[in-house]
């Protein structure tokens, strides 16, 4: 009986460790996904800003040309 209880306790411990490892992995994956999303948003915002700056320059050029 004690050996069986010890076995069950060990199995429960391994299951819990595996669960925590999986949760940590999922948390890390979620973090990387969020970082990638933020990086993509930052790149997109920078491109839009650059595009709007080009548009301002183009508008100024057109005003100067007319």
C-alpha positions in Angstrom: 0.0 0.0 0.0 2.8 2.5 0.9 4.7 1.6 -2.2 1.5 2.2 -4.3 0.9 5.5 -2.5 4.5 6.6 -3.1 4.0 5.7 -6.8 0.8 7.7 -7.1 2.5 10.6 -5.3 5.4 10.4 -7.7 3.1 10.2 -10.7 1.1 13.2 -9.5 4.3 15.1 -9.0 5.5 14.3 -12.5 2.1 15.2 -13.9 2.2 18.5 -12.0 5.8 19.3 -13.1 4.8 18.5 -16.7 1.8 20.8 -16.3 3.9 23.6 -15.0 6.4 23.1 -17.7 3.6 23.2 -20.3 2.1 26.3 -18.8 5.5 28.0 -18.7 6.0 27.0 -22.4 2.6 28.4 -23.3 3.3 31.5 -21.3 6.6 31.9 -23.1 5.0 31.3 -26.5 2.3 33.8 -25.7 5.0 36.3 -24.6 6.9 35.8 -27.9 3.7 36.1 -29.9 2.9 39.3 -28.1 6.4 40.7 -28.6 6.2 39.8 -32.3 2.8 41.5 -32.5 4.1 44.6 -30.8 7.2 44.6 -33.1 5.0 44.3 -36.1 2.7 47.1 -34.9 5.8 49.3 -34.3 7.1 48.5 -37.8 3.7 49.3 -39.2 3.4 52.5 -37.3 6.9 53.5 -38.4 6.0 52.8 -42.0 2.8 54.8 -41.8 4.7 57.7 -40.2 7.3 57.5 -42.9 4.6 57.3 -45.6 2.8 60.3 -44.1 6.1 62.3 -44.0 6.6 61.5 -47.6 3.1 62.6 -48.3 3.7 65.9 -46.5 6.9 66.4 -48.6 5.1 65.6 -51.7 2.3 68.0 -50.9 4.9 70.8 -50.1 6.6 70.0 -53.4 3.4 70.3 -55.3 2.5 73.6 -53.6 6.0 74.9 -54.5 5.7 73.7 -58.1 2.4 75.4 -58.7 
